[in-house]
Amino acid sequence: MQPANLYAQYKAQSLETLTNGEIIVKLFEEASKQISTAIFLTNQGEDVKAYNCIAKAQKVISTLALSLDMSYGISLPLSDLYDFVHTELGKAITSKDTALMKSMLSMVDELKVTFRQAERMARAGRF
């Protein structure tokens, strides 16, 4: 088997074994990576590539919003927060505002840490 095929198989299998909480953390990690890359690219004058990174981050945020179970009280505020991040990222990339991108990166990173802690607590049976 080709090494690339083995890696793809490993990657797919590792995603299948993640809990829902771990998947959410991975999504936040991806959004964070894309926003960080967009900041770098914007500073380098690579506006099209930066735009594509922000679009990917927005897609991740939209995926998180669509995955919310609205039967929980926390879901509506989270939905509003995701909508805010999505909108602000759009504003940031159109105006090339790296300060706003950094602000949204900070927010995404805080959410990632919070969900990571919640996942750990859930696995430990403390939720």
N, CA and C of each residue as an Amber inpcrd file, in Angstrom:
protein
   381
   0.8480000  -1.1790000   0.0000000   0.0000000   0.0000000   0.0000000
   0.8920000   1.2400000   0.0000000   0.4690000   2.2750000  -0.7010000
   1.2200000   3.5220000  -0.8100000   1.2160000   4.2510000   0.5360000
   2.3400000   4.9280000   0.8800000   2.3730000   5.6870000   2.1390000
   1.2650000   6.7350000   2.2400000   0.9380000   7.3930000   1.1360000
  -0.1240000   8.4040000   1.1650000  -1.4650000   7.7620000   1.5110000
  -1.7090000   6.5680000   0.9580000  -2.9580000   5.8640000   1.2670000
  -2.9950000   5.4330000   2.7250000  -1.8570000   5.0000000   3.2530000
  -1.7950000   4.6090000   4.6570000  -2.0790000   5.7960000   5.5680000
  -1.5170000   6.9450000   5.2110000  -1.7520000   8.1370000   6.0130000
  -3.2160000   8.5470000   5.9640000  -3.8100000   8.5180000   4.7880000
  -5.2290000   8.8730000   4.6460000  -6.0990000   7.9160000   5.4480000
  -5.7570000   6.6340000   5.4120000  -6.5070000   5.6340000   6.1640000
  -6.3620000   5.8790000   7.6660000  -5.1310000   6.1800000   8.1100000
  -4.8860000   6.4690000   9.5220000  -5.6760000   7.6910000   9.9700000
  -5.6390000   8.7310000   9.1420000  -6.3230000   9.9790000   9.4830000
  -7.8300000   9.7520000   9.6060000  -8.4090000   9.0360000   8.6560000
  -9.8420000   8.7490000   8.6960000 -10.2030000   7.9260000   9.9200000
  -9.3880000   6.9330000  10.2230000  -9.6470000   6.0550000  11.3660000
  -9.5180000   6.8260000  12.6830000  -8.5410000   7.7250000  12.7610000
  -8.3750000   8.4750000  14.0080000  -9.5440000   9.4280000  14.2350000
 -10.1130000   9.9760000  13.1730000 -11.2810000  10.8430000  13.3230000
 -12.5050000  10.0600000  13.7690000 -12.6190000   8.8260000  13.3110000
 -13.7720000   8.0040000  13.6700000 -13.7830000   7.6210000  15.1400000
 -12.6360000   7.6590000  15.7900000 -12.5550000   7.2420000  17.1910000
 -12.6910000   8.4190000  18.1630000 -12.8040000   9.6270000  17.6470000
 -12.9320000  10.7930000  18.5140000 -14.3450000  10.8970000  19.0860000
 -14.4280000  11.4270000  20.3010000 -15.7370000  11.7240000  20.8840000
 -16.2600000  13.0130000  20.2590000 -17.5240000  13.3070000  20.4590000
 -18.1010000  14.5470000  19.9350000 -17.3660000  15.7750000  20.4840000
 -17.0180000  15.7240000  21.7560000 -16.2910000  16.8360000  22.3690000
 -14.9180000  17.0250000  21.7500000 -14.2380000  15.9240000  21.4690000
 -12.9200000  16.0090000  20.8420000 -13.0270000  16.5430000  19.4170000
 -14.0940000  16.1950000  18.7220000 -14.3010000  16.7140000  17.3650000
 -14.5030000  18.2250000  17.4090000 -15.2700000  18.6940000  18.3720000
 -15.4940000  20.1350000  18.5130000 -14.1660000  20.8520000  18.7700000
 -13.3420000  20.2950000  19.6380000 -12.0290000  20.8900000  19.9160000
 -11.1840000  20.9190000  18.6440000 -11.1990000  19.8350000  17.8750000
 -10.4500000  19.7930000  16.6040000 -10.9490000  20.8660000  15.6390000
 -12.2490000  21.0840000  15.6020000 -12.7990000  22.1250000  14.7360000
 -12.3100000  23.5110000  15.1710000 -12.3030000  23.7650000  16.4690000
 -11.7780000  25.0390000  16.9550000 -10.2900000  25.1780000  16.6340000
  -9.5480000  24.0850000  16.7420000  -8.1230000  24.1230000  16.3960000
  -7.9420000  24.4950000  14.9300000  -8.7700000  23.9440000  14.0600000
  -8.6880000  24.2560000  12.6320000  -9.0440000  25.7180000  12.3720000
 -10.0910000  26.2110000  13.0020000 -10.4750000  27.6160000  12.8300000
  -9.3390000  28.5280000  13.3020000  -8.7490000  28.1920000  14.4260000
  -7.6370000  28.9730000  14.9660000  -6.4580000  28.9820000  14.0000000
  -6.1400000  27.8310000  13.4630000  -5.0350000  27.7240000  12.5040000
  -5.2980000  28.5860000  11.2710000  -6.5190000  28.5400000  10.7590000
  -6.8580000  29.3040000   9.5610000  -6.8080000  30.8110000   9.8280000
  -7.2880000  31.2480000  10.9750000  -7.2540000  32.6750000  11.3110000
  -5.8070000  33.1340000  11.4910000  -5.0050000  32.3420000  12.1780000
  -3.5840000  32.6820000  12.3640000  -2.8780000  32.8110000  11.0200000
  -3.1540000  31.8700000  10.1300000  -2.5470000  31.9100000   8.8000000
  -3.0130000  33.1380000   8.0310000  -4.2860000  33.4850000   8.1600000
  -4.8240000  34.6680000   7.4790000  -4.1450000  35.9420000   7.9790000
  -3.8900000  36.0240000   9.2690000  -3.1930000  37.1920000   9.8190000
  -1.8080000  37.3000000   9.1940000  -1.0830000  36.1890000   9.1780000
   0.2500000  36.1680000   8.5800000   0.1970000  36.5760000   7.1090000
  -0.7180000  35.9700000   6.3720000  -0.8170000  36.2510000   4.9390000
  -1.2260000  37.6900000   4.6540000  -2.1160000  38.2310000   5.4720000
  -2.5140000  39.6330000   5.3090000  -1.3110000  40.5470000   5.5100000
  -0.5230000  40.2510000   6.5180000   0.6820000  41.0430000   6.7680000
   1.6950000  40.9230000   5.6360000   1.6490000  39.8080000   4.9050000
   2.5580000  39.5890000   3.7750000   1.9870000  40.1400000   2.4630000
   0.7770000  40.6720000   2.5100000   0.1520000  41.2100000   1.3090000
  -0.4690000  40.1430000   0.4190000  -0.6450000  38.9620000   0.9460000
  -1.2400000  37.8390000   0.2090000  -2.7450000  37.8140000   0.4810000
  -3.4390000  38.8110000  -0.0450000  -4.8450000  39.0170000   0.2990000
  -5.7690000  37.8820000  -0.1430000  -5.5410000  37.3270000  -1.3230000
  -6.4090000  36.2450000  -1.8130000  -6.2530000  35.0060000  -0.9420000
  -5.0310000  34.6530000  -0.6150000  -4.7930000  33.4870000   0.2460000
  -5.3580000  33.7230000   1.6430000  -5.2150000  34.9460000   2.1470000
  -5.7650000  35.2790000   3.4640000  -7.2850000  35.1580000   3.4480000
  -7.9000000  35.6520000   2.3760000  -9.3500000  35.5540000   2.2320000
  -9.7890000  34.0810000   2.2630000  -9.0710000  33.2320000   1.5650000
  -9.4120000  31.8110000   1.5380000  -9.3050000  31.1790000   2.9250000
  -8.3180000  31.5980000   3.6930000  -8.1800000  31.0790000   5.0590000
  -9.3460000  31.5220000   5.9410000  -9.7310000  32.7830000   5.8120000
 -10.8690000  33.2790000   6.5960000 -12.1420000  32.5540000   6.1740000
 -12.2960000  32.3080000   4.8730000 -13.4780000  31.5740000   4.3960000
 -13.5180000  30.1760000   5.0080000 -12.3660000  29.5320000   5.1200000
 -12.3150000  28.2000000   5.7520000 -12.6760000  28.3000000   7.2300000
 -12.1550000  29.3070000   7.9080000 -12.4830000  29.4940000   9.3310000
 -13.9720000  29.7470000   9.5070000 -14.5520000  30.5540000   8.6160000
 -15.9920000  30.8180000   8.6900000 -16.7920000  29.5460000   8.4520000
 -16.3190000  28.6940000   7.5640000 -17.0180000  27.4310000   7.3090000
 -16.9920000  26.5470000   8.5540000 -15.8620000  26.5310000   9.2530000
 -15.7670000  25.7600000  10.5010000 -16.7380000  26.3180000  11.5320000
 -16.7740000  27.6350000  11.6680000 -17.6730000  28.2670000  12.6420000
 -19.1280000  27.9590000  12.2860000 -19.4550000  28.0010000  11.0000000
 -20.8230000  27.6620000  10.5610000 -21.1560000  26.2120000  10.8860000
 -20.1870000  25.3300000  10.6950000 -20.3890000  23.9170000  11.0220000
 -20.6680000  23.7460000  12.5100000 -19.9260000  24.4540000  13.3350000
 -20.1640000  24.3980000  14.7790000 -21.5680000  24.9070000  15.1160000
 -21.9760000  25.9830000  14.4770000 -23.3110000  26.5490000  14.7310000
 -24.4080000  25.5720000  14.3200000 -24.2250000  24.9400000  13.1740000
 -25.2450000  24.0030000  12.6830000 -25.3190000  22.7250000  13.5190000
 -24.2550000  22.4290000  14.2410000 -24.2360000  21.1990000  15.0380000
 -24.8680000  21.3710000  16.4210000 -25.2480000  22.5810000  16.7650000
 -25.8220000  22.8260000  18.0950000 -27.1580000  22.1110000  18.2600000
 -27.3490000  21.5410000  19.4300000 -28.6310000  20.9450000  19.8030000
 -29.4000000  22.0200000  20.5660000 -30.3840000  22.5930000  19.9140000
 -31.0840000  23.7500000  20.4750000 -31.9810000  23.3980000  21.6680000
 -32.0290000  22.1350000  22.0600000 -32.8110000  21.7760000  23.2410000
 -32.0660000  22.1280000  24.5340000 -30.7950000  22.5020000  24.4220000
 -30.0110000  22.9070000  25.5910000 -30.0040000  24.4260000  25.6960000
 -30.0960000  24.9330000  26.9030000 -30.1530000  26.3740000  27.1350000
 -28.9310000  27.1310000  26.6440000 -27.7850000  26.5040000  26.6590000
 -26.5400000  27.1640000  26.2520000 -26.4480000  27.3340000  24.7370000
 -27.2490000  26.5980000  23.9970000 -27.1260000  26.5890000  22.5410000
 -27.4580000  27.9240000  21.8900000 -28.4680000  28.6260000  22.3750000
 -28.8340000  29.9080000  21.7730000 -27.7210000  30.9450000  21.9520000
 -27.1860000  31.1240000  23.1630000 -26.0640000  32.0630000  23.2950000
 -24.8480000  31.6480000  22.4630000 -24.5770000  30.3480000  22.3930000
 -23.4680000  29.8770000  21.5590000 -23.7270000  30.1800000  20.0920000
 -24.9530000  29.9910000  19.6480000 -25.3100000  30.2920000  18.2650000
 -25.0750000  31.7660000  17.9620000 -25.4790000  32.6310000  18.8890000
 -25.2630000  34.0640000  18.7200000 -23.7670000  34.3930000  18.6860000
 -22.9960000  33.7310000  19.5240000 -21.5500000  33.9500000  19.5590000
 -20.8950000  33.4950000  18.2560000 -21.2880000  32.3280000  17.7730000
 -20.7470000  31.8370000  16.4990000 -21.1010000  32.7820000  15.3580000
 -22.3270000  33.2860000  15.3690000 -22.7470000  34.2310000  14.3370000
 -21.9070000  35.5060000  14.4030000 -21.6510000  35.9720000  15.6050000
 -20.8200000  37.1610000  15.7980000 -19.4130000  36.9410000  15.2470000
 -18.8000000  35.8200000  15.5930000 -17.4390000  35.5180000  15.1230000
 -17.4230000  35.4450000  13.5950000 -18.3950000  34.7640000  13.0310000
 -18.4840000  34.6260000  11.5710000 -18.5710000  36.0010000  10.9030000
 -19.4430000  36.8460000  11.4150000 -19.6360000  38.1840000  10.8530000
 -18.3850000  39.0460000  11.0020000 -17.7870000  39.0180000  12.1730000
 -16.5960000  39.8270000  12.4210000 -15.4170000  39.3710000  11.5660000
 -15.3100000  38.0740000  11.3290000 -14.2520000  37.5870000  10.4420000
 -14.4510000  38.1310000   9.0300000 -15.6920000  38.1830000   8.5880000
 -15.9980000  38.7560000   7.2770000 -15.6060000  40.2240000   7.1990000
 -15.9230000  40.9690000   8.2520000 -15.5440000  42.3860000   8.2990000
 -14.0230000  42.5370000   8.2990000 -13.3640000  41.6820000   9.0680000
 -11.9090000  41.7770000   9.2120000 -11.1910000  41.5320000   7.8890000
 -11.6450000  40.5560000   7.1350000 -10.9380000  40.2380000   5.8930000
 -11.2330000  41.2620000   4.8170000 -12.4400000  41.7960000   4.7790000
 -12.7370000  42.7950000   3.7440000 -12.0030000  44.1120000   4.0010000
 -11.7670000  44.4120000   5.2690000 -11.0440000  45.6420000   5.6000000
  -9.5550000  45.3920000   5.8600000  -9.1380000  44.1240000   5.7820000
  -7.7400000  43.7300000   6.0490000  -7.3040000  44.1690000   7.4490000
  -8.2180000  44.0390000   8.3900000  -8.0160000  44.4840000   9.7680000
  -7.4430000  43.3310000  10.6100000  -6.1220000  43.3000000  10.7170000
  -5.4910000  42.2040000  11.4630000  -5.7780000  42.2990000  12.9590000
  -6.0260000  43.4860000  13.4680000  -6.3710000  43.6180000  14.8910000
  -7.6980000  42.9230000  15.1770000  -8.6620000  43.0750000  14.2920000
  -9.9480000  42.3970000  14.4540000  -9.7760000  40.8910000  14.2880000
  -8.9320000  40.4890000  13.3410000  -8.6500000  39.0550000  13.1810000
  -8.0460000  38.4870000  14.4610000  -7.1180000  39.2230000  15.0600000
  -6.4820000  38.7720000  16.3030000  -7.4980000  38.6800000  17.4350000
  -8.4330000  39.6140000  17.4620000  -9.4870000  39.5840000  18.4740000
 -10.3570000  38.3380000  18.3150000 -10.7070000  38.0090000  17.0760000
 -11.5180000  36.8130000  16.8190000 -10.7080000  35.5430000  17.0860000
  -9.4180000  35.5850000  16.7930000  -8.5420000  34.4490000  17.1000000
  -8.5280000  34.1950000  18.5990000  -8.4240000  35.2570000  19.3720000
  -8.4340000  35.1300000  20.8260000  -9.7430000  34.5070000  21.3130000
 -10.8490000  34.9360000  20.7380000 -12.1520000  34.4040000  21.1230000
 -12.2600000  32.9120000  20.7720000 -11.8170000  32.5590000  19.5700000
 -11.8560000  31.1540000  19.1400000 -10.9630000  30.3080000  20.0470000
  -9.7920000  30.8260000  20.3840000  -8.8900000  30.0780000  21.2620000
  -9.4760000  29.8920000  22.6620000 -10.1730000  30.9080000  23.1670000
 -10.8240000  30.7800000  24.4740000 -11.9300000  29.7260000  24.4280000
 -12.6870000  29.7170000  23.3490000 -13.7290000  28.6980000  23.1940000
 -13.1190000  27.3050000  23.1120000 -12.0110000  27.1910000  22.4080000
 -11.3200000  25.8990000  22.2880000 -10.8950000  25.3880000  23.6640000
 -10.3100000  26.2550000  24.4610000  -9.8730000  25.8700000  25.8100000
 -11.0750000  25.4650000  26.6540000 -12.1530000  26.2260000  26.5670000
 -13.3580000  25.9300000  27.3450000 -13.9370000  24.5660000  26.9600000
 -14.0340000  24.3080000  25.6650000 -14.5800000  23.0210000  25.2290000
 -13.6330000  21.8710000  25.5570000 -12.3410000  22.1120000  25.5250000
 -11.3810000  21.0700000  25.9120000 -11.5710000  20.7100000  27.3850000
 -11.7430000  21.7290000  28.2370000 -11.9700000  21.4870000  29.6630000
 -13.2890000  20.7540000  29.8840000 -14.3200000  21.1470000  29.1610000
 -15.6220000  20.4860000  29.2920000 -15.5270000  19.0300000  28.8680000
 -14.7840000  18.7560000  27.8060000 -14.6050000  17.3770000  27.3440000
 -13.8920000  16.5500000  28.3970000 -12.8770000  17.1040000  28.9890000
 -12.1420000  16.3760000  30.0440000 -13.0460000  16.0950000  31.2450000
 -13.8410000  17.0860000  31.6100000 -14.7520000  16.9050000  32.7410000
 -15.8040000  15.8460000  32.4110000 -16.2980000  15.8490000  31.2080000
 -17.3200000  14.8740000  30.7870000 -16.7290000  13.4690000  30.8240000
 -15.5010000  13.3120000  30.3520000 -14.8750000  11.9810000  30.3720000
 -14.5970000  11.5110000  31.7900000 -14.3300000  12.4630000  32.6770000
 -14.0620000  12.1180000  34.0720000 -15.3490000  11.8930000  34.8510000
 -16.5020000  12.1090000  34.1940000 -17.7820000  11.8810000  34.8380000
 -18.2090000  13.0010000  35.7630000 -17.6200000  14.1640000  35.5940000
 -17.9410000  15.2840000  36.4780000 -18.9790000  16.2080000  35.8810000
 -19.5730000  15.8200000  34.7840000 -20.6050000  16.6330000  34.1460000
 -21.9250000  15.9620000  34.2790000
